[in-house]
Amino acid sequence: MSAIAKAVEIVGSQTALAQILGVKQAHVWNWLHIHKRSPAKYIRRISLATEGEVSESDLLRDHEL
């Protein structure tokens, strides 16, 4: 499972994560299904949204694959 998928699971939904980040749900869907990673500019905010359960390092690893 990718770190972004784990973050969505922890937060509860794509819509919930999108609201936290101030983006549309469709963006989160694209990150999950097309890009398989989140944009780098959202990594810190996603980690904070999961209260550290998904670390910045975990999200950066998605970029290495």
Rosetta blueprint (number, residue, H / E / L):
1 M L
2 S L
3 A H
4 I H
5 A H
6 K H
7 A H
8 V H
9 E H
10 I H
11 V H
12 G L
13 S L
14 Q H
15 T H
16 A H
17 L H
18 A H
19 Q H
20 I H
21 L H
22 G L
23 V L
24 K L
25 Q H
26 A H
27 H H
28 V H
29 W H
30 N H
31 W H
32 L H
33 H H
34 I H
35 H H
36 K L
37 R L
38 S L
39 P L
40 A H
41 K H
42 Y H
43 I H
44 R H
45 R H
46 I H
47 S H
48 L H
49 A H
50 T L
51 E L
52 G L
53 E L
54 V L
55 S L
56 E H
57 S H
58 D H
59 L H
60 L H
61 R H
62 D H
63 H H
64 E H
65 L L
